[in-house]
C-alpha cells in the first residue's frame, strides 16, 4: 500500500487546481495529487502523472455520484455535479475558464457565484478530497491478486476468406479450419487474462474483438498495417476472385454515424460502437467493438491518445458486451483487446500494458465469468505485458 497524503494537503492543491483548471495542472503544486494517483494505481510517475491525476479526479467524482457516471441533471448527486463543473471533468468542459466553471457549479445549488464561493464550494472540495483518498485506499488496501496472465507465442492461419461467385453480399462464409498442427488463438478460461503473440485478425472463437479507431470513426484503409485496417480487411466479404463485395465494418459504422448525426463530426474519445463481425464470423467472432481513442492532430497525419481513455474503453466495451449478450441473445463471455494506442497513437507500450491490465483486472473482479485475450504481433510487447503483470 503506497502512503497517502493528508486530507488538508489535497484540499490545498484542489483549491489551486480549481482556479487554474485541468489545462494548468502542470503549473500547479500537485505533490499530494500525484501521490494519491500513484497509490490508486493510475500513475507510475512523471511520465503519466497528469493523465493519472485527471483519471483519479474522474473516479472520485463518480464515487460522489454513488459509483455511477456523473450526469448534469437532477438524477445525479449535487456534490458530484458541482465537483465535475468546478474542475472541468464533464466532457467538453475541460478548458472552460474558472469563472464559468464556478458559475455552472453554483447553478447546481441555485445560488449566486459569490454565495457558492463562500459556502458550498468548501464542502465540494473537501468531499472531493475525501473521495480521492477513498479511491486510492480501495485500489491499494487488500487488493486481491489479479487473474493469472499466461503468455503463449503461437502462429495462426492466414489468408482472405472468399465467397463463391454466386453468393449474396450479406452471406457469411463457412468456418475456415486451422492449418494442420496449428493451435488457433482462442479465448482464455473464464476469469483469466491470456496474452498471445498473434495478429488480431487471426483470433478465433473469441466473442468480441476490440478495434482502435480515430474519433471520426473512419476506419483505416484495408492496405494499412493497423489493427483497424487489418480487421476491416479480414471482415470484408469477397467473391471467388477476392474482390470485396461488402465492406462490412466500414458500412455499418457509416450507418451508426448517420443514425446518430455524427457523419463528418468527431465523437467523444472513449466512445465504443459495435458492429457485426462480417467474414470473421467464420472464425467464431461475433462482434467488433470500435473504440474511438485517437484524436487527429494538425493535418491528420498524427494522432493524440490520452492514456486515461484506455480504462474507459475497457469499461465501456464490457458494458456493451453485457448489454449485447442480454438484448441480442448472444451468449458472449470473451473479449480480445490489442495494445490500443501503441501504434500510430504513439503511447509507450509499457503505459498501454499497465493501463489495459489494470482496467481488465477491475472488470474481472466485478464479473469473473468473462475471459480476456490480449494480442500483439510482437513478442517483445508480450514480454512487456508479462512484466507489467508481475509488477502488480
C-alpha positions in Angstrom: 0.0 0.0 0.0 1.5 3.3 -1.1 1.5 6.1 1.6 -1.3 8.6 1.2 -1.1 12.4 1.7 -3.2 14.2 4.3 -6.7 15.4 3.5 -5.6 19.0 4.2 -2.8 18.9 1.6 -5.2 17.5 -1.0 -7.7 20.3 -0.2 -5.0 22.9 -0.7 -3.9 21.6 -4.0 -7.5 21.2 -5.2 -8.2 24.8 -4.5 -5.3 25.9 -6.7 -6.3 23.4 -9.4 -9.9 24.6 -9.3 -8.6 28.1 -10.1 -6.2 27.1 -12.9 -8.2 24.3 -14.4 -7.0 21.0 -15.7 -5.0 22.5 -18.6 -3.0 24.4 -16.0 -2.3 21.3 -13.9 1.4 21.2 -14.9 1.8 24.7 -13.3 0.1 23.7 -10.0 1.5 22.3 -6.9 0.5 18.6 -7.2 2.6 16.5 -4.9 -0.4 15.2 -2.9 -2.5 14.7 -6.0 0.4 12.8 -7.7 1.0 10.7 -4.6 -2.7 9.7 -4.5 -2.8 8.9 -8.2 0.2 6.5 -7.7 -1.4 4.9 -4.7 -4.6 4.4 -6.7 -2.6 2.6 -9.5 -3.4 5.3 -12.0 0.1 6.8 -12.4 3.5 5.3 -12.4 5.3 8.6 -12.0 6.2 11.8 -14.0 5.6 10.1 -17.4 1.8 9.8 -17.0 1.3 12.0 -13.9 -1.1 14.5 -15.5 -3.4 11.8 -17.1 -3.3 9.8 -13.9 -4.4 12.7 -11.8 -7.2 13.5 -14.3 -8.4 9.9 -14.2 -8.3 10.0 -10.4 -10.5 13.1 -10.3 -13.0 11.4 -12.6 -13.1 8.3 -10.4 -13.6 10.4 -7.3 -16.4 12.3 -8.9 -18.1 9.0 -9.9 -17.7 7.9 -6.3 -19.5 11.0 -5.1 -22.2 10.1 -7.6 -22.7 6.7 -6.0 -20.4 4.8 -8.4 -22.5 5.9 -11.4 -21.4 8.1 -14.3 -21.7 11.8 -13.4 -24.7 13.4 -15.2 -25.6 17.1 -15.3 -29.2 16.6 -14.2 -31.3 16.2 -11.1 -30.8 12.4 -11.1 -27.2 12.9 -10.1 -25.9 13.9 -6.6 -25.3 17.7 -6.5 -21.9 17.2 -4.9 -20.7 15.1 -7.8 -22.2 17.5 -10.4 -20.7 20.6 -8.7 -17.3 18.9 -8.5 -17.4 17.9 -12.2 -18.3 21.5 -13.1 -15.7 23.1 -10.7 -12.8 21.1 -12.2 -14.0 20.7 -15.8 -14.5 16.9 -15.5 -17.6 16.9 -17.7 -16.9 16.1 -21.4 -16.1 19.2 -23.5 -15.7 21.3 -20.3 -12.1 20.7 -19.6 -10.9 24.0 -20.9 -13.7 26.3 -19.6 -12.4 29.3 -17.7 -12.5 29.2 -13.9 -15.2 31.9 -13.6 -17.5 30.0 -15.9 -16.8 26.7 -14.1 -17.7 28.2 -10.8 -20.9 29.8 -12.2 -22.0 26.4 -13.5 -21.2 24.7 -10.2 -23.2 27.5 -8.3 -26.2 26.8 -10.6 -26.3 23.2 -9.3 -27.3 24.6 -5.9 -29.3 27.5 -7.3 -27.2 30.2 -5.5 -25.1 33.1 -6.7 -21.4 32.6 -7.6 -20.3 34.6 -4.6 -22.5 32.6 -2.2 -21.2 29.4 -3.7 -17.6 30.5 -3.4 -18.0 31.3 0.3 -20.1 28.3 1.3 -20.9 25.2 -0.9 -17.5 25.3 -2.7 -15.7 24.5 0.6 -17.9 21.4 1.0 -17.4 20.3 -2.6 -13.6 20.5 -2.4 -13.5 18.8 1.0 -15.7 16.0 -0.1 -13.8 15.5 -3.4 -10.5 15.3 -1.4 -12.0 12.6 0.8 -13.3 10.7 -2.3 -9.8 10.9 -3.8 -8.4 9.2 -0.7 -11.1 6.6 -0.7 -10.5 5.7 -4.3 -6.8 5.2 -3.5 -7.5 3.2 -0.4 -9.9 0.9 -2.2 -7.4 0.3 -5.0 -4.4 -0.4 -2.7 -5.7 -1.9 0.5 -6.3 -5.7 0.4 -6.0 -5.7 -3.3 -6.9 -9.2 -4.4 -4.5 -11.0 -6.7 -5.3 -10.3 -10.3 -6.3 -13.0 -12.8 -3.4 -15.2 -13.9 -1.6 -14.0 -17.1 -0.3 -16.6 -19.4 1.9 -15.8 -22.4 1.7 -18.2 -25.3 3.5 -17.4 -28.6 1.8 -19.2 -31.4 1.4 -19.0 -35.2 -2.1 -18.7 -36.6 -3.6 -19.3 -40.0 -3.8 -16.5 -42.5 -5.3 -15.6 -45.8 -8.5 -13.9 -47.0 -12.0 -15.5 -46.7 -13.6 -16.0 -50.2 -17.2 -16.3 -51.1 -18.5 -18.3 -54.0 -19.1 -16.1 -57.0 -22.9 -16.6 -56.8 -23.2 -15.9 -53.0 -25.1 -12.8 -51.9 -23.1 -10.0 -50.4 -24.6 -10.5 -46.9 -23.7 -14.2 -46.8 -21.3 -15.4 -44.1 -18.7 -17.9 -45.4 -18.3 -21.3 -43.8 -15.9 -21.6 -40.9 -12.3 -21.8 -42.0 -10.3 -24.7 -40.5 -6.9 -24.0 -39.0 -3.9 -25.4 -40.7 -2.8 -28.9 -39.6 -0.7 -28.7 -36.4 -1.6 -25.0 -35.7 -3.4 -24.2 -32.5 -5.6 -21.1 -33.1 -5.6 -18.1 -30.8 -8.8 -18.7 -28.8 -10.3 -17.3 -25.6 -8.8 -17.9 -22.2 -10.6 -19.8 -19.4 -13.2 -17.7 -17.5 -11.7 -15.1 -15.2 -8.3 -15.3 -16.8 -6.3 -13.0 -18.9 -4.2 -14.6 -21.6 -1.5 -12.9 -23.7 -0.7 -14.3 -27.1 1.6 -13.3 -30.0 -0.8 -13.2 -32.8 -2.3 -10.7 -35.4 -5.7 -9.8 -34.1 -7.4 -10.7 -37.4 -6.3 -14.3 -36.8 -8.0 -14.7 -33.5 -10.6 -17.5 -33.3 -13.5 -18.3 -31.0 -13.5 -15.1 -29.1 -16.8 -13.3 -29.0 -15.7 -9.7 -29.2 -12.7 -8.1 -30.9 -11.9 -4.5 -30.0 -10.6 -2.2 -32.7 -8.9 1.1 -32.2 -10.3 3.9 -34.3 -9.9 7.7 -34.7 -12.5 10.0 -33.2 -14.3 10.3 -36.6 -14.8 6.5 -36.6 -13.3 6.4 -40.1 -11.5 3.0 -40.4 -8.0 2.6 -41.8 -7.7 1.7 -45.4 -7.6 -2.1 -46.0 -3.9 -1.9 -47.0 -2.8 -0.2 -43.8 -0.8 -2.2 -41.3 -3.0 -1.2 -38.4 -5.5 -3.0 -36.2 -8.3 -1.1 -37.8 -7.1 -1.8 -41.4 -6.5 -5.5 -40.6 -9.9 -6.1 -39.1 -11.6 -4.1 -41.9 -9.8 -6.3 -44.5 -10.5 -9.6 -42.7 -14.2 -8.9 -42.1 -15.0 -7.8 -45.6 -17.0 -10.3 -47.7 -15.3 -11.2 -51.0 -16.3 -13.1 -54.1 -14.3 -16.0 -55.5 -11.9 -13.7 -57.3 -11.1 -12.0 -54.0 -12.9 -8.7 -54.8 -14.6 -7.1 -51.8 -18.4 -7.2 -52.3 -19.3 -5.9 -48.9 -17.0 -3.7 -46.8 -19.0 -4.8 -43.7 -17.4 -2.9 -40.8 -17.0 0.5 -42.6 -20.6 0.2 -43.9 -22.1 -0.5 -40.5 -20.0 2.3 -38.9 -21.3 4.6 -41.6 -24.9 3.7 -40.7 -24.2 4.4 -37.0 -22.7 7.8 -37.8 -25.7 8.8 -40.0 -28.2 7.5 -37.4 -26.5 9.5 -34.6 -26.0 12.6 -36.7 -22.1 12.4 -36.5 -21.1 11.9 -40.1 -18.0 14.1 -40.6 -18.0 15.0 -36.9 -15.9 13.6 -34.1 -17.3 11.6 -31.3 -16.0 11.8 -27.7 -12.8 9.9 -27.1 -13.7 6.6 -25.3 -16.9 6.1 -27.4 -17.3 2.4 -28.3 -19.5 1.5 -31.2 -20.5 -2.1 -32.0 -20.8 -3.8 -35.5 -21.2 -7.3 -36.7 -18.1 -9.3 -37.5 -18.7 -9.9 -41.2 -16.4 -12.6 -42.6 -14.8 -13.0 -39.1 -17.9 -14.9 -38.1 -16.3 -17.9 -39.8 -13.6 -17.8 -37.1 -16.1 -17.8 -34.2 -16.1 -14.0 -33.7 -19.5 -12.5 -33.0 -19.0 -8.7 -32.7 -16.4 -6.0 -33.3 -16.3 -3.1 -30.9 -14.8 0.1 -32.4 -13.1 2.2 -29.8 -12.7 5.9 -30.7 -9.4 6.7 -29.0 -7.2 8.6 -31.5 -7.7 12.4 -32.0 -6.2 13.6 -35.3 -3.6 16.3 -34.8 -2.5 19.0 -37.3 -3.2 17.9 -40.8 -4.3 14.5 -39.6 -1.0 12.7 -40.2 -0.5 12.4 -36.4 -2.8 11.3 -33.6 -3.1 12.0 -29.9 -4.2 9.3 -27.5 -4.7 10.0 -23.8 -3.7 7.1 -21.6 -6.8 7.8 -19.4 -9.1 6.8 -22.2 -7.9 3.2 -22.3 -9.6 2.4 -19.0 -12.8 4.0 -20.2 -12.7 1.9 -23.4 -12.3 -1.3 -21.4 -15.2 -0.4 -19.1 -17.5 0.6 -21.9 -16.6 -2.5 -24.0 -17.5 -4.8 -21.1 -20.7 -2.8 -20.5 -21.6 -3.1 -24.2 -20.8 -6.8 -24.4 -23.0 -7.5 -21.4 -25.8 -5.5 -23.0 -25.5 -7.2 -26.3 -25.3 -10.6 -24.6 -28.6 -9.9 -22.9 -30.6 -8.0 -25.5 -29.3 -9.6 -28.7 -29.5 -13.1 -27.2 -25.8 -13.6 -28.0 -24.2 -16.0 -25.4 -20.9 -14.0 -25.1 -18.2 -14.4 -22.5 -14.9 -13.4 -24.1 -13.2 -10.2 -25.3 -10.0 -9.6 -27.1 -8.0 -6.3 -26.8 -5.0 -5.3 -28.9 -2.4 -2.8 -27.4 -4.7 0.2 -28.0 -2.9 3.4 -28.8 0.6 1.9 -29.0 0.8 2.2 -32.8 0.1 5.5 -34.6 -1.3 6.7 -31.3 2.2 7.0 -30.0 1.7 5.7 -26.5 4.6 3.8 -24.9 3.8 0.1 -24.9 4.7 0.0 -21.1 2.0 2.6 -20.4 -0.6 0.8 -22.6 0.2 -2.6 -21.0 -0.3 -1.3 -17.5 -3.5 0.6 -18.2 -5.1 -2.3 -20.0 -4.2 -4.8 -17.4 -5.4 -2.6 -14.6 -8.7 -1.9 -16.3 -9.3 -5.6 -17.3 -8.5 -6.8 -13.8 -11.0 -4.4 -12.4 -13.7 -5.7 -14.8 -12.9 -9.3 -14.0 -13.1 -8.6 -10.3 -16.6 -7.4 -10.9 -17.5 -10.3 -13.1 -15.1 -13.2 -13.3 -17.4 -15.1 -15.8 -15.6 -13.3 -18.6 -12.3 -14.2 -20.2 -9.9 -11.8 -21.9 -7.3 -12.3 -24.6 -4.6 -9.6 -25.1 -3.0 -9.9 -28.5 0.1 -8.4 -30.1 2.1 -9.5 -33.1 5.4 -8.6 -31.3 7.0 -11.0 -28.9 8.8 -8.1 -27.2 5.4 -6.5 -26.5 4.1 -9.7 -25.0 7.1 -9.7 -22.7 6.2 -6.1 -21.6 2.7 -7.3 -20.8 4.1 -10.1 -18.7 6.4 -7.6 -16.9 3.5 -5.2 -16.3 1.5 -8.1 -14.8 4.2 -9.3 -12.5 4.9 -5.8 -11.2 1.4 -5.6 -9.6 
